[in-house]
Every structure is written in structure tokens, then in C-alpha cells.
């Protein structure tokens, strides 16, 4: 574990140090985001923050190659080269999009090209967790791999709308994935924890943590499509690579039943928020008759901002949801399923109440105002009745006085 933490630290420090340099370069070259109607930033912000994250990841991988304990990862360089080549393609695609806002079809082509590079280097979806069934050969494997990569890349790209949101969600999800992969590797071979998936999650988490101080609200630089797509690619590569380990688990009791589904459940849990946002965006935009890639202001974070949460509160709330699903899913490997399920149900209830609290407060305020208005109307009605009845009462009193005289 200590060696992976060293690599994580290297990635974090490098990303933290080089990001101000990237910011200066972006400002010099005029690569910044001008305020738009769908944005929450008040002023222009330099893009290309993902370039700093890329450097942090690459130097982290280079540092890992010098550690003897992790030498097993680099015994066969083919998967590592495939991941690196795919990262370069995504980097170039993201840099171009951040600088010139290239057509969505070109961006999609870059994503597909990166996915095919993974396929050509053996990083692909090999086994499904249900009974460790293979998914077929050739075209089917390649198609499923491209689907996983494109979906994950765009999911993180879509959620990158608030300061620190994508980096924080990726750091939380990547940490859960890191713990799971490390445990999985030790289950296969208790004397050797070197694994490509664990290494990828270490450099991913490190680069996100190194970037967050520059990106949390109020941010001084944004990661742009370069960083968001890079996060999605590395997360997808880890998801694909971990399926190759499933065939070795047939004799492992620990990874049967609920934990046996972790290679699918965990990536879904880690990317649940981005994937949900992606799905809702596709449905929303398609229903309007526009391209699913057309930007708008209907994402989950926009809804929370419109609901009354501040910028930092919205980000922290989405961190909570990401941690709830990612860490809760990993907990199935360590604790009894019923205890985890109970804890998740209670946590879900609290998270739902917290998420809906602005709307619940406004509803309570509306009900209170309506009750106050009804009470005021009733008082006014009673006053009018008294005003109508009072003259009659005065005449009756005068008549009684006359009779007595």
C-alpha cells in the first residue's frame, strides 16, 4: 500500500506545482472561458487545467516504474502503452476543444480513437461478473469497450460544471476503486499487490487532489474538457482492466455473492452521478429536438443551485452522494451485507432529506403564509360582522331605555 501512496503523492505534488504554469500559459494564449448563460462563473477562467493533471498522472506512472515492488505492472508494457496512448489522444482532443470549441463529432471521434487504442493494446471488457461469463471475441469486445469508454468520458465531461465538482467526485470514486482493486489483487496473490488498475486509480486520485486547491470555489483555473475527459478515460480504463482479473477468482469465497458483482457495481456506483446526469441530459435534449451534445443549464448541479444551495454547498452535497454510493459499495467487501444495507438505507434517508431541504423549507414557508393569510381573512370577516351587528345592538338598547322611561 505504501508504494501506491507514494505514487499518489507524486502525482498530487506534480499536478499542484505545474497547474499555475498551465494557467499562465492558458492566459497568455487566450484559452479561457468567457461567462455564458449556463455558467456559474462571474468572470473568464483559463482552461487547460487538465494538462496539469495529465502531467501529474504521467510523472506518477514514471515514478511507479522505478519502484521494484511495482515492477510486475511493467513486465508487460503493452497495456501501459495503450493507456498512455489513449491519454495522449484525449489530451490533444481536449486541448483543441478547449482552445477552439471543435465540433462535437470531432470530439466524439477522438474519444472513439482513444477507446480503440485501448482495445489494440489488450485493455478491453473481457469478462462479465455474473458467473464470470466471457463477453465474446473481436467485434463484440471492441464495441462494448468503446461504449464503456465513450459513456464514462462524456459522463465526467457533463458533470464538470461547478468549481471542484468533477475533480472531487473522481477523487472520491477513485479512492473507493483503489481500495477495492488493492484488496482484489491481494486476494489473487497475497504476496504481490502490484496491479495496473490500482496504479491507475492512485495517479488519478493524486492528480485530482493536486488540482483541487486551484479549482475549488472560487477557482483560479478549470480543468476544461481536457481534464474531464481524461478523468473519464482513466476511470474507464480501470473498469475495463479489472475485468481481466475475474477469471482468477473462482476459488475465492470472499468475492462470491454480493462482492462478486463489484467489478460492475463499483464502476457504476463511482460514476453514478455523472452517468445519471448524462442520461438525463440526453433525454432532456432529445425531447427538445436538439443534439444531446448541445450545452444547456439543466444539469443536476444547476437544479441544486436553483433550489437555493450556494456554489460550495452544492459541490459538497454532490460529494456526499458520490461517497455514499462508492464507499457504501466497497463496504460490502469488508462488512456483513445486512449491516451495509442498513447503513446505506439510513444514510440515503438523511442524504435525501438534506438534498430536498431547500424545497421542504420553501414548502413549509408557503404553507405558513397561506395559514397566516387565512387567519387574517377570518379576522377581517369577523370584524365586518361586528360592524354590521353593532348598529342593531345600539337600536335595541335605545328601545329598552325608552320602555323603561
N, C-alpha and C positions, 0 to 999 in steps of 0.2 A: 504493500500500500504506500509506503513512504516514497518509493521511486516515482509512482504516478503523481503523488502530491508535489514532488519536486518539479516534475514536468508541468503540472498545472500552474505552479508558482512562476516558472519561467515564462509561460505563455501570458500570464496576467501582467507580470512586470514589463515584458516587451511591449505588449499592447498599450499599457498605461503610458510608457515612455514615448512611443512613436506616434501616438494619436495626436498630440499637439503639433507635431511636424506635418502630419497629414492634413490637419486643419489649416495650417498656414499655407500649404500647397494648394488646397482647395480654394481658399480665399484669393490667393494670387491668380489662379487660373479662372476665377469666376464661377466655380462649381458650387453653387449654393441654391437653396430652396427659397424662392420668394413666397410670401404669405398667400395662401389660396383660401377659398371659401370653406373648403372641407378641413383645413388645417387648424390646429390649436396654437400654433406658434404666432407670436406677435411681430416678429421680425425675421429677416432672412437668416438661415443657418447653413453653414458649409456641410456639404455631403462628403461622401467617400470615407466615412468613418470605418466602413467595412474593410478598407485597405489596411488600416492599422490592425484590425482583428486578424486578417489574413497573415500578416507578418508575424503576429503573435503565435498563431497556430503552426505556421511553417517552422519557425525557430524552435517551438516546443517539440515538434516532431524530430527536428535535427538533434536537439538535446537528448531526446529519448534514444536515438540511435547510438549514442556514445555510452549508454549505461549498460553494462554487461548483463544485468538481471533481465533487461528487456530485449536482449539480442534475439530471442526466439521470434519476436514480431517481425524482425528484419531478415530472418533466414530466407524467406521468400519475398523478394521485393515487389513482386507483381501487384498484389493488392494495394500496397502503399503507393506505388507509382500511379495506379489507377485513381486512387483517391486524390492524390496531388494533382494529376492532370485534370480531373473533373473540377477541382477547386480553382485551378487557373482559368478554365473556361468560364466558370461562374464569375470569377473576379473580373475578367475582361468584359463579360456581358453586363455586369453590374456597373462597372466604371463608365461604360459607354452610355448606359441608360441614365445614370445619374448626371452625366455631363450633357447629353443631347436629347433625353427622353425618346429613345428609339421606339419604333412601332412594336406593339405587343407581340406580333408574330415573330419578329426577330428575337425578342427576349425569350419567347417560348422555344424557339429553335436552339438557343444557347442552352436552355435547361435540358432539352432532349439530348443534345450533343453531350452534355456532361453525364447524363444517365447512361448513354451508350458507351462512353469511356469506362464507366464502372463495369458494365456488362463485359466488355472486351478484356478487362483485367480480372475477371472472376468474382467481382463483388456484385452479387445478384441474389434475388429471392430464391432459395433452394428448397426449403422445407417448410411446410405448414406445421403449427404446433399440435394440431388435433391428430393424435396417433403418429406424429412425425411423418406425415404423408408428403411425398415429393410433389412438386407443382408442375412437373413435366420438364421437357428439354427445349432448347433452342428458342423458337419464336415466342412461345408462351412465357418462358422465364424472362426473356428480354422485355416483352410487353408489360409484364407485371412489375418489373424493376423500373421501367420508365414511368409507369403510373405512380409508383410509390415516391419516386424522386420528384416528379413534377408536382404532385399533390402536396408533399411536405414543403418543398421550396416555396410554392405560392401561398401556403398556409401561413408561414412565418412572414412572408412579404406582406400579406394582407393585415396581419396583426400589428405591424410596425407603424403605429400611428401616434403614439404618445412617447414622451421622453422616458427612456429606460424600460419600456414595456417589453419589446422583443428580447432584448439582452437579458432582462431579469427572468422572464418566463423560460428562456433557453437555459439559463444557469440553473434554475430550479429543476427543470426537467432533465437536463444533462446530469445533474448530481444524482438524481434518482436512478437514471440509466447507468451511471458509473458504478453505483453501489451494487446494482443487480448484476452487471456484467462481471464485476470483480468476484462476486460470490459464485456466479455460474462457472467462471474459469477455475476457481479453487475446487468446485465440486467435480469437475472433469479431471483435474490434476492438482492435488493439494500441494505439490512441491513447486509448481510453476504457475504464477498468476499473470504472466505476460500474455496479453491479448490485444489485438488491434482495436476492438470495439472499446475496451476500457481506455486505451490510449487516446482514441478519437474523442471520447467524452471528456477526458482530462484536459486536452488542449481546447476543446470547445468551451468548457466551463471557465477555464483560465482566461481565455480571450474575452469572454463576456464580462467577467468580474473586473478585468483590467480596463474595459471600455466604459463600464457603468459610471465611474466617478466623473467622466467627461459628458455623460449622456443623460444622467438623472436630472429631473426638473430643478432649476431651469438649465437646459442642456446648452453646451457650447458647440456641439457638433452632433450630427445624426449619422447613423450607420448607412442610410440610404438603401437602395436595392442591393448594392454590393454586399453589405453586411447581412441583411435579412435573408437573401438567397443563399449566402454562404452558410449561415446557421442551418437553414433547411437542408442543404446538401449534406453537411456533416452528420446531422441527425438522421437523415435518410440512409446514409452510408452505414452508420452504426446499426440501424434497424435491419438492413439487408445482411450485413456481415454476421450478425448474431444468429441468424437462422442456420448458418453453416455448422454451428455447434450443437444443434438439437439432436442430430443423429447419434451423438456420443452420450446421450443422457438416458438411454433405455434401461440401464441398471441403477439409475439414481432414484431412490424413493422420494427424496426431498423435492424433486421437480415434477412430481406427478400431481394429479388432481388440479387444484386451482393454480399452483405455481407453474404447471406445465404450459399454461397459456400465456405466460409472461412475455415471451418474445413478440406476441401480437398485442396483448393487453397493455403492456408498458409503453410501447411507442404510441399507441392510441391515447393512453392517459397523459403522456408527456405532451402530445400535440393536440389534446382535446380542444383547448380554447382556440388555437389557430385554425384547426380543421373546422370547428363549428362556425367560426367567423367566415371562413372561406365558403362553406356550404350556404350559409345564409346570404352572403353577398351574391353568389351565383344565382340563387333562387330569386332574390330581390331584383337584380339587374335583368335577368332573363324575363321576368314578369313584366318589366317596363319596356321590353323590346330593345334593350341595348346590350352591348358586348359585356360579358362577365368581367372583362379586364378594365372596364370604364370606371375610374375612381368616383366615389361618392362619399357622403357623410352619414352612412348608415351602419357603421361597424359597431361592435359591442361596446368599445370604449367611448364612442360618440354617444351612445344611449345612456351610459352611466354619467357622462359629463352633463348631458341634457337633463338627467334626472336630479342633479343637484350636487354630485360629488365634485370636489376640486380635482385638479390635474394629478397631484401626488396621491390623493386618496383613491382615485380610480386605478392608478397603477398598482398601488399596494393591495387593493381589493382583488385585482386580477392575479397578483402574485399569490394571494391566499387560495384562490381557486386552483391555480396551477399546482401549488404544493399539496393541496388536499387530494387531488387525483393522483399525482405522480408518486408522492411519498406513501399515500394510502395503498396504492397498488403494490409497491415494493414491499410493504409491511406484510403482505401475505406470505412472503418467503421466510419471515422471522417469527411470526406470532400465529396463534390459532385463528383459523378463518373466521370463526364466530365473533371473536374479540375484535378483529379488524373491521368486520362488517358492522358491528355495533358502534364502534368508534367513528366509522365513516358516516353512518346514518345520523349520529348526534352532531358531528361536525358539519354535515351537509345542511341540517336544520338551522344551525347557527349561521352558516355562511349565507343561506337563502334569506334569513331574516335581516342580516346585515346588508345584503345587496339590495333588498327591497325597502330598507328603512326610509329613504327619502320619499318614496311613493306612499308608504304607510303613514309617514308624518303628515304629508300633504292631504291625504285622505282624512286623517283624524282632524286636521285643521278645517277642512271643508265641512265635515260633519258638525264640528263645534260652531262654526259660523252659521250653518243652517239652523242649528238648535237655538243659537242666540237670536237669529232673525225671527224665528217662530215665536220665541218668548216675548220679543219686543212687539211683534204684531198682536199677540194676545193681550199685552198690557194696554196697547193703544185701543183695542176693541173694547176692553172693559172701561177705559176712560170715557170713550164715546157713549157707552151705555149709561154711565153715571150722569153724563151731561144731559142725556135725553130724559132720564128718570128724575133728575133733580128739580126741574120746574114743577112737575106734577106733585112732588112731595111738598113743595112750598105752598101750592094752592090748597092741598088737603089740610096743611097746618093752619092756614088763614081761615078756612071754613070752620075748623074745630074751635078756633078762638072766637069767631062770630057767634057760634051757637052758645058758647059758654056765657057771652055777654047777654 
